[in-house]
């Protein structure tokens, strides 16, 4: 489907929303980009950087839009949908970029009314530890995946519009069920962020934290890189997907208990075997990404 949109509204013009706007503009897929933000300061920065053509704090900006992207932290989605719903026309397609999907789907069912059939839940699997529109890039989504989790009542034309928009950004689109999405990303995204934040907080709580950080090198830096991510965003994600995340955390705690037992009995062969399994699994994953 060749995409040419007249008006796209991005609610939340930060890293994710700003990069979506820049990528669509770079692809020549949109004529007019409108940003909606919580503060005039964020909108002013997006305008100054040329990310959007117009900016406002008023959800009425969605009137007449071909496509609306909700790119706020997931904790704000419910209030955004409530405010957005009265301004949605019969042809406006709505999608989101949240890292959790079951909660977003429920909010849409509760608040979007007749626009529900034109709502396509989505999640771009791309980002960076930096946040804000200053970090936005037209190339952020190139060669990355975007997962769509359409509802049974979602119209085929709405799905096509959203899929075409993400493909114009350079992304590869996949589809799955909301529950499957949340279980997968609890394991490979939400748990790693939780652990990275916890490790940095753990080290910072030592009496000699300054000395510890002074001697931390590449391993600590690489393991904890994602602890520089936006705290509000990750707070909302972890709470929204808490059930699946708690299940993964319990499994991880069981793995740590086994590792502790190996260390306590000084079982060098078992420790090496675990390390070797992990290395082999990671190498297979890296090879699959080439």
N, C-alpha and C positions, 0 to 999 in steps of 0.2 A: 504494500500500500504506500503510494507516494504521499508524503505528508506536507501539507501547507496550511498552517494555522494562522488565523487572523489575529486573535487575542489570546494570550496565555497569562494567567494570574498565578503568581508564586506567593504562597503564604508562608513566611519565614525565609527571608533572603539571607541565609548564612552560607556555610560551606556547601551543603547539599543543594538547597534551593538555588543559590547563586550559581553553582556549577551547572545545574540543569538549564538555567536561563542562558548562560554563556554558551553552552553546547548547542542549544537550539538555535541561537543567533548565528553561531559559527557555521551551522549546517544549512542556514538559509531556510529554516523550517517554520519561522514565525515572523509576523509583521510587527507586532506590538507586544511588549513585555511589561507587565504591571506587577509591582511588588507590594505586598501588604505586610506590615511589621507591627510589633508591639510598641515601638518607640520611634519618634521622629529621627533620632540619632542614627538608628540602624538603617532606616530608609535613605537618609541623606548620604550615608557612606556608600550604599549600593548605587545611588544615582551618580555620585561623584566618580565612582569607578566604572561607570558605563555598563553595569550589569543589567539594569532595568531602564525602561524609557520613562516610566511614571511610578510614583510611590505614594502610599497612603497608609493610614492606620484603620481605614474604614472598609469593612467586609463588603459594602455595596459595590466595591470595585469589581466584584465577580460578575456583575450583571453583563450579559452579552458575551461572556468568555466562551471560547471553544473548549478550553481545558484549564482546570484548576489543579495545581499541585499543593498539597498540604505538606510542608517540609519543616514543621515545628517539632520540638521534642514530644514524644508520645504522650506525656502527661498533659499536654495542652490540647490534644486532638479533640477531646470531648467538647471543650468550650469553643474551639474553632468551628466544629461542625454545627453546634447550636446557633452560632452567630452567622454562619455561612448559608445555612439552608434556605432562609427566606429570599435570598438573592440569586438563587440558581434558576436559570432558564431551562426550558424543555430540551435544549440541545447541548447543554453544558456537561462535559464529562469531568468527573472528579477522581483524582487518585491521591495517594499519599506516599511518603518515603520512610515510614516508620520501621524500626527494627523489630517490632512485635506486630502480630497480625490478629490474633483472636480478640484482643481487647479493642482494636481499631474497628474490626468487623462489627462487634457488638455496639460500639458507639454509632456506627453508620446506620445500623438497623434501628437504633433508638431515635436518631435525630435527623436523618436525611430524607425521610418520608418518600415522596415520589421520585426523588433523585437517586434512590438506592440502586435502581437498575442501571444507572450510569456511573456507579462508583466501582473503581477497580483498585483494590488494595495492592500496594506494591512495596518493594524493599530493594533499593540499589545496594549491591554488595561492594561498596567503595567508600572511601573516606580517608581521613588522616587524623593524627592527634591534634592538629591545629583546628581551630573553629573560627567561625565568623566569616563575613563576606570577603574580607581581605584575603582569605585562603582559597577562595573559589577559583576554579580553573575550567576552561572549556574542554580540557582533555581528561578530567577526573574519571569519567565513566568508560573511556575507551578500553576495550578488551577486558571489561569487568562484567559480571553477571548482574542482572536485575531479576528478582523473583516476583511474579504476580500471583495473587491468590484470589481469583475471581469467585464471586458467589454464584450459586445456581441461577439466580435471577439476573445476573449481570448480562447486559446485551452484548452480542458479538461485535457490534460496531464500536462500542465503548472500549472493549478489550483491544480491538485493532488500533484505535486511536492512541491508546496509552502505549501499546507495544511499539507502534511506529515512532512515537516520540522518543522512547528510550533507545531504539535502534538508531535514530537520527543522532543521538548523543554518542554513539559508538559502542553501546552495550549489547550483550547477548541476553535474550530474555528467556526465562524458564517459568513454568507454572507448577504450583503444588497447592495442597490444601493448607488452610491457616494453621491447623494444629500441627501438621507435619513440619511446617516452617518453624514454628516456635520451639519445637523439640530439637530440631537440627541446630538452630542458632543458640539455644541455651548451652549446647555442648561446645560449639566451635567459636563462639563469639562472646556470649554473655558471661560464661564461666571464666574464660581467660581474662576479661576485663576485671571481673571481681577479684581474681587472684592477683593481678598486677597491682591494683590499688591496695589490696591487703598487704602485699609484701612491702611496698614502699612505706605504708603506714607502720608496719611492724618494725622496720629498720629505723624509721624516724623516731620511734618510741624508746629506743635504747638510750641509756644515759650517755653513751659515747657516740651518738648518732653522727656528729660532725666528723669524727675519725673514720667511722664506717663509710660514709659517703665519699670521703676523701680518697679512700682506697678502692671504691667500686670502679669496675672497668667495663669492658665490652659486654660481658655476659649479663651483668646486672642491668646495663643500659638497654640491651636488646630485649631482655625478659620484661622489663617494666616500661617500655616505650609507650604502650597504650594507656598507662596511668597518667599521661599528660592530656588525655582526652577530656572533653567537656563534662564536668561533674554533674550538672543538671540533667543533661541528656542521658547519661548512664544511670543516674539515680532512677529516672523514669522508666528506662528499659528494664532494669532489674526488678523493680516493683511490679511492672506490668506483666512480666513473664516469670513471676516468682515461683509458681508451682513447678514448671519445667526446670527452672534454675535450681530450686531446692533438690529436685530429684538428681540432677547432675552433680550438685555439690555433695550429696550423700554418697554417690558412686565414687567421687574423687576422694572423699574422706576414707572410704574403704580401701582405695588404692594406697593412700598415704599410710594407713594402718599396716597394710602388708609390707610396705617399704620400711616402716619403722621396725617391724618384726625381723626383717632381713638384716637390718643394721645391728639390732640388739644381739642377734646370734652370730654376727660376723660372718654371714654366708656370702662370701665373695662370688662364687659361681652364680648364685641366684641374682645378685645385684648386677653382675655383668650381663646375664641373660636378659634382664629387664631393660637395661640400657641398649642392648643390641636390638631387641624387638622394637623399641621406640625409635632408634636410629633408622632401622630398615623401613618402618612405617612412614616416617617423615620423608625419607629419600624417595619412596614410591610416590608420595603425594607431590613432592617437588617435581619429579619427573613427569607426572601427569599434567602439570601446569605448563609445560613447554609447548 
